[in-house]
């Protein structure tokens, strides 16, 4: 069945025919990868985005986060979706293997994230902010900060 989120043929054209991401596997940094590993991660992203993010898109818009003066309350589907996202290793998709990441090329990581943005822009912002913070720490954090977070 065709994805309701992104046109896979368009994505494959962009990645493999236009940007030639397979050529990145010739570099030492991405030598452990292949088109098959890229496709497997894209398949996983599509599945998780479809089953865990898109399913509460409308609900998360109609039941906005609320702050009671002490805690922020979100619908429970958000917590479950984020747990699945993290358990799949996608939080560290583009990070170095030595840091527990998948060491995907950034362009593939961005394609992966496209599924989540298409499925639910609100819920996808939570892990993306965390990823941005991790990238900031990797670039400018002290060794102690990197080890801690």
Secondary structure as GFF3:
##gff-version 3
##sequence-region A 1 149
A	DSSP	alpha_helix	8	12	.	.	.	ID=ss1
A	DSSP	pi_helix	13	18	.	.	.	ID=ss2
A	DSSP	three_ten_helix	21	26	.	.	.	ID=ss3
A	DSSP	three_ten_helix	28	30	.	.	.	ID=ss4
A	DSSP	alpha_helix	35	48	.	.	.	ID=ss5
A	DSSP	pi_helix	49	53	.	.	.	ID=ss6
A	DSSP	three_ten_helix	54	56	.	.	.	ID=ss7
A	DSSP	alpha_helix	57	62	.	.	.	ID=ss8
A	DSSP	beta_strand	66	67	.	.	.	ID=ss9
A	DSSP	beta_strand	72	73	.	.	.	ID=ss10
A	DSSP	alpha_helix	76	87	.	.	.	ID=ss11
A	DSSP	three_ten_helix	90	92	.	.	.	ID=ss12
A	DSSP	three_ten_helix	97	99	.	.	.	ID=ss13
A	DSSP	alpha_helix	106	119	.	.	.	ID=ss14
A	DSSP	alpha_helix	121	140	.	.	.	ID=ss15
A	DSSP	alpha_helix	143	148	.	.	.	ID=ss16
###
